């Protein structure tokens, strides 16, 4: 049975890595976004452009996620929806979301949202935003995606 990687593509720094690893495992890839992205010329890679509606890309991904899917996203609420659908979920930095970690991630998100609401313009990550994406993040992502696809391909 086919494995499909669903990528929440807006602001995703690891699309090229997804293409490389997916090719090794012969996995399908869906690049889901509100605007078109350049994708490799491959019959297994498809671009899905959704409308500009709030959470339209998230809704499409959540509706198509299942036990043979790997979802790539940094969106905690989308991760929760996809986990409930049985999908494996990996953040851009390679950290997997799972049933154990998602609850604390959602709680932390809610706390940061409350803090931001009380501190006009604060991001929750200090003045500079989230930490920059690093080589270690990219390496961790590649290892985790390889691990998850290997596991799914043996099932």
Beta strands, then each sheet from edge to edge (+ up, - down):
strand 1: 4-8
strand 2: 28-33
strand 3: 45-49
strand 4: 69-72
strand 5: 88-90
strand 6: 96-97
sheet 1: 3+ 2+ 1+ 4+ 5+ 6-
end
